[in-house]
Amino acid sequence: MLNLVAGYRFGGGVTFGTRFHLNTGRPYPVYDRRSSNPPDYERLPAFYQLDLRLDKRFVFDRYTLDVYIEAVNATVSHTCCHERWSCSFASDRNS
């Protein structure tokens, strides 16, 4: 897993920030129904995400107003949470 965060302050109360997240994929067990060996492990596909944020601060006499716009997962990447398991034993019956 890798997280990179960066920000930059422009003049006039404007701030830009970004975050990059990379996940190499969670390991999951792969079982062989035909043997009693311990499971092998494979990884889910890698996932990356880029978040962007732009802030503007307005300072008044009695209060401060912060306004921001944020794009979460600006790359529109999809994460894989699990693998589908098949419960079909047809190939076992034909062997």
C-alpha positions in Angstrom: 0.0 0.0 0.0 1.3 3.5 -0.9 -0.2 6.9 0.1 1.2 10.2 -1.2 -0.2 13.5 0.0 0.7 17.0 -1.3 -0.6 20.5 -1.0 0.2 23.9 -2.2 -0.9 27.3 -0.9 -1.5 30.0 -3.6 -2.0 33.6 -2.6 -5.4 35.0 -1.7 -6.4 32.1 0.6 -6.5 29.5 -2.1 -5.1 26.0 -1.4 -4.8 23.0 -3.7 -4.4 19.5 -2.3 -4.1 16.0 -3.7 -3.8 12.4 -2.5 -2.7 9.4 -4.4 -3.5 5.9 -3.0 -2.1 2.6 -4.5 -3.1 -0.8 -3.1 -1.4 -3.9 -4.6 -4.4 -6.1 -3.9 -5.4 -8.2 -0.9 -4.3 -11.8 -0.9 -7.1 -14.5 -0.9 -6.9 -18.3 -0.6 -7.4 -20.6 -3.6 -8.4 -24.0 -2.5 -8.0 -27.2 -4.6 -11.0 -29.4 -3.9 -9.1 -32.5 -5.0 -6.3 -32.3 -2.4 -6.0 -31.7 1.3 -3.0 -29.4 0.8 -3.0 -25.9 2.4 -4.5 -23.3 0.0 -2.4 -21.3 -2.4 -2.8 -17.5 -2.3 -3.3 -15.1 -5.1 -3.9 -11.3 -5.1 -6.8 -9.3 -6.1 -6.1 -6.8 -8.9 -4.2 -3.6 -8.0 -6.2 -0.4 -7.3 -5.2 3.2 -7.5 -7.1 6.4 -6.6 -6.4 10.1 -7.1 -8.3 12.7 -4.9 -8.2 16.4 -5.7 -9.3 19.3 -3.5 -9.4 23.1 -4.0 -10.0 25.4 -1.0 -10.8 29.1 -0.7 -10.7 30.9 2.6 -12.7 34.1 3.1 -11.8 36.1 6.2 -14.4 38.5 7.6 -14.4 40.7 10.7 -16.3 38.2 12.9 -15.8 34.9 11.2 -13.9 32.9 8.6 -15.6 31.0 5.8 -13.9 28.0 4.1 -15.3 26.8 0.8 -14.0 23.8 -1.1 -14.6 21.6 -4.0 -13.4 18.0 -3.9 -13.1 15.2 -6.5 -12.8 11.8 -4.8 -11.4 9.1 -7.0 -10.9 11.5 -9.9 -9.5 8.6 -12.0 -12.8 6.7 -11.6 -10.8 3.5 -10.8 -12.7 0.5 -9.6 -11.7 -1.7 -6.8 -12.2 -5.5 -6.6 -13.3 -6.6 -3.2 -13.6 -10.3 -3.7 -13.4 -13.1 -6.3 -16.5 -15.1 -7.3 -16.5 -18.7 -6.2 -18.0 -21.4 -8.3 -19.8 -24.3 -6.5 -20.1 -26.4 -9.7 -18.8 -29.9 -9.2 -19.7 -31.0 -12.7 -16.0 -31.3 -13.7 -15.4 -33.6 -10.6 -18.2 -36.0 -11.7 -16.9 -36.3 -15.2 -13.3 -37.2 -14.1 
